[in-house]
Amino acid sequence: MITKRRVRMSNYLSKVKALISERYGVGPEEITGESFIEGDLNIGEIDLMELLAELEEIYKIEFPEDKESIKTINDIIDIILESVD
């Protein structure tokens, strides 16, 4: 059975993938929840901060000041889920 949380998670993942693909030229097929932002997707610290700022505007949330804990796409999705739900 598919839960509402999984559906929302999938929707957020799709949006994050679209933003990353559009901004950084990474193919959506290369982006998974397990993708490491810096290591797999080659998104540096400044680009990550810009991405998070855009997501904050879209979802009306705030990411933690400590960006060190955000290593993967799933880390971003988890914060969105916790903040929006």
N, C-alpha and C positions, 0 to 999 in steps of 0.2 A: 504494500500500500504506500502510495506517495503522500507524504505529509505536506502540509502547507509550508512548513519551514524549508523543506527540500525544494519546493517550487520557488519560493522566494530566493533561496540560495542560488538556484539556477538562473533566475532572472538577474540577480546582482552580478553573477559571474559573466553573463552575456554582456551586460552593460560595461563592466570593467574591461572585458576583452575587446569590445568595440572601441573604447577610448584608447586603450594601449595600441591597438592596431592602427587607428587613425593618427595618433600623435607620434608614435615611434616606429611605424613601419614594420611592426612584427605581425606576421600572419596569424589570424585568429586560431588556426589549427595548431600553432606552436604554443599557445597559451592554455595552461591547465591550472586548476586550483593548486597543484603541487609545484608549479613553476616558481623558481627562485627569481625574485625581481631583478637583482643585480646579476647573479651568475648565469641564469638561463635567458633572461630577456634583455640583458645589457642596459638596464635602466639605472642611471646613476642617482646619487643622493638628491641633487637639485631637481632632476626630472621627477623623482618620486615625490618630493615635496609639492611640486606643481600638480601632479596627478591627484594627490590626496586633497589638495586645496579645491580642485575641481569637483571631486567626489563630495567634499564637505558642502559645497554649494548645491549640488544636485540633490543630495539627501538631507540637507539641513542638519548635519551632525558635526561633531568635532572628533578628530583623531587625537590620540594621546600625544603629549609633547615629546615623549620618548619614542622616536621613530625607529630606534634600534631593534625593537621587538617585532617590527614589520619586515619579515623576510620573504614571505611567499604571497601569492595571490589569495590563498585561503586565509591568511592573516588579515588581509584587507576585508574580505567577505565576512569573516567572523565579527570584526568591529562594526561593519555596517549592520549586520543582523542584530547584534546586541544593542546598537544605538537606535535603530528604527523600530524594532519590535517591542 
